[in-house]
């Protein structure tokens, strides 16, 4: 796999008065990912697909275009997930990979089959930011269709999901929804 296609040498910048990602932080992470990708055994702590999903960069004026960096991160995450799957299959066999996928899918299904409005915690604080329950529940219905009815759904649809804001108990707790969606992306990247 060509790492240059996954991680470009540099990214377009936004205009000076607009916010983008901190170029130094992006360059440092991408360099670390490049070294890890090209020499998996040599890195002290190799970059995994979960690291790519979790990385964040400070916003700065005149920084790198967020959409360009995010697209590269998505490709990198997919490439790393594929490699992780291949390594697991080579080390422990395809049955082990299938068991892992089944285990993760089972965990996700448990939450997906909860009633609408009850899938995730509500924030404890009255003024806490939260996600609109209907928006999140709609995505959960799409995920059930993907997992159980072979309905098409792209991992990018999950990565780019946007929910209207809610306040406090009118919505779902953002951190719990985000953590759940990270696991969904992990599963979809491993399957697709």
N, C-alpha and C positions, 0 to 999 in steps of 0.2 A: 504494500500500500504506500502510495506516495505521500509523505508527510507534508510536502510543500502545498499540496492541494488542501490538506486539512488545516494547516497553520500558515497563512501568508506571511511574507517577510515584514510587511507593515500594513497599516490600515489607513483609509481615508480619514481625514480630520474634519470635524464640524467647523463652522465659522467661529472666529474669535469670541464673539458675543454669545455663542450657544454652548450648552453643556454637552460634554461627551465623557468617555471613560478616560481616567488617568493613564496616559500613554506609558509612563514608566512602569506602573503596576501591571498593565497588560503585557508589555514587552517581557518583563521578568517572569510572569506566569507562563507565557507562551514559550519562552526559552527553556524553562524548566520542563514543560510538557514535551517540547521537541527532543530534548536530551533523553527524557524518560521513554518516549515513543521509539526513538532510533536505537537506544541501547537499554532495553528493559531491565537487565540484570545489574547495570552499573550505577543506577541512581540510588542514593541513600534511602530515599522514600519515593518510590515511583508514583507518577500521577495516574490515578484511576478515574474511571468514568464518573464516580461519585464526587471526586474532587472538582471535576469540570462543572458538574451540576451545581456545586456549592459555592464556586468562586464568585466574588463580587469585587467591583472596582469603584473607587471614589469618583464622583462626578467633578469635572473641572472644565472651565471655559477653554474652548479650542482643543478639547481632547479628541480621542478617536471616536469615530462614528459607532454608536452603540449597536445599531442594527448590523453593521459589518462584523463587529467583534462577536456579537451573539450568533450570527450565522456560522462563523468559523468555529466557535465553541460547540455548536450543535453538531457540526461535522466531526470535530475531534471526539466529542462524547460518543457518537455512534461508532467511530473507528475503535475507540478504546473498549467499548462494550462488546464489540465483535471479537476483539482480541481476547478479552477476559473470558468470553464464552468458549472460544477455541482452546484457550489454555486449560479451562476446567474440563472440557471434553477430553483433551489429550491426557490430562493428569488422572482423571477419575472416571472417564467414560461418559458416553452420551446419556445413559440412564441417570447419572448424578446430576447432569445439567437439567434434564427433564424433571427430576424430583425437586430441584431448587426452583425452577420456574413454577411448578405446581404448588409448592409451598407458598411462594410469594403471591401467586394468583389467588390462592385460598384465603390468605390474609386480607387481600384487597376486596375480594368478593364479600367477606363478612361485613365490611363497612358499607359497601355499595348497596347491599340489600336491606339496610336499615331504612325506616320510613323517611319520606321527604320531611325536611325540617329537623331531623334527629340524627343525621349522619355524623356530625362533628360537635364538639363542645361549643358553648356560647361563652364569650369573654366574661371574666369575673368582674371587670370594672365597667361601670355604666357608660362611660364616655370612650371606651377603647374602640379603636378601629376594628372593623370586621368585614367579612365578605357577605354579599347578598346571598341569602340561602337559596333562592330560586335559581340564580345563575349557577351556583355550585351544584345544586341538585340536577340541573339540566345536563351539565357535563357528566355527572355520575350516571345518568341514564344512557348517555352516549357510550360511556365506558362499559356498561353492562352489555350493550349491543355489540361492542367490539369483542369483549371477552367470551360472550356466551352465544351470540347469534351471527358471528362472522361479519358483522357490519363494518365497513371500512372506516378507519379513523387513523389519522396520521399522528405520530408522536409529536410532531411540531404543533398540532392543534392543542395538545395538552401543554406543551412547553409555553405556548403563546397565549394560553387562556387568560382572559381578563374578566374580572368580576366587578360589578358595580359595588361601590363602598356602602357599608352599613355602619351603624353605631351600636356598640354594646350588644346586648342580648337580641337585637333585631337581626344579627348576622352570625355567621360561623367564625370561630377564632382563626385568625389568619395563619398563625404558626402551625396549627394542626392540619389545616387544609394544605398548606405548602409542603409539609413533611409527607403527607399522603400522596400528593401529586409527584413528589420526587420519587417515591417508590413505584408509582404508575409508570413514570418515564423510564425508570430502571428496568421494569418488566417489558415494556414495549420495545425498548432499545435491544434487549436481549432476544426478543422474539423476532423482531423485524430485521 
